Amino acid sequence: MAHHRILIVNSPYYAHISEELEKGAREALEAAEDECDVETIMVPGAFEVPGAIAMAADSARYDGYIALGCVIRGETSHYDYVCGESARGLMYLSTDRRLALGYGILTVENEAQALARAERDRGNKGKDAAMACLEMLKLRKKFVR
C-alpha cells in the first residue's frame, strides 16, 4: 500500500459548490486503497489554481494535486478567459512538469448544472478528480523510477 501526500487547491468563489467538490474528493481519498495525507489551500478563484499548484510543486512537499472550483458563465467574456487559461495552466503542469493532477474545476452555464456535477449523490466530480489524481500517481510510479 502506497502513502501519498495530496494537496487540494480549492477556489471557493461559489463556496457551496466548492465545498461539495472537496467533500467528494476527501471521501474518495479516504476510501482509496492507498493511504493519503490531505491538505487543502484556498485561492481566490479558478484563475489562481494553476499558480498555487506550481508554487506547491516547487516545495516538493506533495505527491499529487487536486484542482477544484467552479466557473459559471456570466454576461461577459471573462468566463472564457478564466476557463481557458486555468485549464491551459493545469494542462501545462500535467504535461510539462509531469504532475499527478486531478482536474475538478467545473465550467458550466448555470448553478443548476454546477450542483448536478458537484453534489456527491449526483455527479460527484470531486470524487472523479481525486480518483484521476490517484491514477496518475500510479502511472508515474510505473514510468518514473
C-alpha positions in Angstrom: 0.0 0.0 0.0 1.4 3.4 -1.0 1.4 6.5 1.0 0.6 9.8 -0.8 0.7 13.4 0.2 -2.1 15.2 -1.7 -2.8 18.9 -1.9 -6.3 20.1 -2.8 -6.3 23.6 -4.2 -9.8 24.9 -4.0 -11.4 28.1 -5.3 -14.3 29.0 -3.1 -15.8 31.6 -5.4 -19.0 29.6 -5.2 -18.5 28.3 -1.7 -21.4 25.8 -1.5 -20.3 24.2 -4.8 -16.6 24.1 -4.0 -17.3 22.7 -0.5 -19.3 19.9 -2.0 -16.5 19.2 -4.5 -14.0 19.0 -1.7 -16.2 16.7 0.4 -16.4 14.3 -2.6 -12.7 14.4 -3.1 -11.8 13.8 0.5 -14.3 10.9 0.8 -12.8 9.3 -2.3 -9.3 9.6 -0.9 -10.3 8.2 2.5 -11.9 5.2 0.7 -8.9 4.6 -1.5 -6.6 1.6 -1.1 -3.6 3.9 -0.7 -3.1 6.0 2.5 -3.3 9.7 1.8 -2.4 12.7 3.9 -4.5 15.5 2.5 -4.1 19.2 2.9 -6.3 22.0 1.4 -5.5 25.5 0.5 -7.9 28.1 -0.8 -7.2 30.5 -3.6 -9.4 33.5 -4.7 -10.6 32.0 -8.0 -10.1 29.3 -10.7 -7.5 31.5 -12.4 -5.2 31.3 -9.4 -5.4 27.5 -9.1 -2.5 26.6 -11.5 -0.2 29.2 -9.9 -0.8 27.8 -6.4 -0.2 24.3 -7.6 3.0 25.4 -9.4 4.3 27.0 -6.1 3.4 23.9 -4.1 5.1 21.7 -6.6 8.3 23.7 -6.2 8.2 22.8 -2.5 8.3 19.1 -3.2 6.0 18.5 -0.3 3.3 16.8 -2.2 3.0 13.8 -4.5 -0.3 14.8 -6.2 -2.7 17.6 -6.6 -6.4 18.1 -7.0 -7.7 21.3 -8.6 -11.3 22.2 -7.5 -13.6 25.1 -8.2 -16.4 26.4 -10.3 -16.8 28.9 -13.1 -20.3 29.9 -14.1 -20.9 31.7 -17.4 -21.8 35.4 -16.9 -22.7 38.2 -19.3 -19.1 38.9 -20.4 -16.2 37.1 -22.0 -14.5 36.8 -18.6 -15.8 33.2 -18.3 -14.0 32.2 -21.5 -10.6 33.6 -20.3 -10.8 32.1 -16.8 -11.9 28.7 -18.1 -9.4 28.6 -20.9 -6.4 29.9 -19.0 -6.9 27.8 -15.9 -7.3 24.7 -17.9 -4.3 25.6 -20.0 -2.2 26.2 -16.9 -3.2 22.9 -15.4 -2.5 21.0 -18.6 1.0 22.6 -18.7 1.6 21.4 -15.1 0.4 17.9 -16.0 2.4 17.5 -19.3 5.5 19.7 -19.0 6.1 19.3 -15.3 4.6 15.8 -15.1 2.5 16.5 -12.0 -0.1 13.9 -10.9 -3.1 16.1 -11.1 -6.9 15.6 -10.9 -8.9 18.3 -12.7 -12.2 19.2 -10.9 -12.9 22.7 -12.0 -16.5 22.9 -13.2 -17.2 25.1 -16.2 -20.9 25.4 -16.5 -23.7 27.7 -17.8 -25.6 28.0 -14.5 -25.8 27.0 -10.9 -28.1 24.1 -11.6 -25.5 22.5 -13.9 -22.8 23.1 -11.2 -24.9 21.4 -8.5 -25.7 18.4 -10.7 -22.0 17.9 -11.2 -20.7 18.7 -7.7 -23.2 17.0 -5.4 -21.9 13.7 -4.1 -25.2 11.9 -4.7 -25.2 13.0 -8.3 -22.2 13.9 -10.5 -19.6 13.8 -7.7 -16.8 15.5 -9.8 -14.8 16.0 -6.7 -14.5 12.2 -6.4 -13.6 11.9 -10.1 -10.8 14.5 -9.6 -9.4 12.6 -6.6 -9.5 9.3 -8.5 -7.8 10.8 -11.5 -5.0 12.1 -9.2 -4.5 8.7 -7.7 -4.5 7.0 -11.1 -1.9 9.5 -12.4 0.2 8.7 -9.3 0.1 5.0 -10.2 1.2 5.8 -13.8 4.0 8.0 -12.6 5.2 5.2 -10.4 5.1 2.8 -13.4 7.0 5.1 -15.7 9.4 7.0 -13.5 11.9 5.0 -11.5 
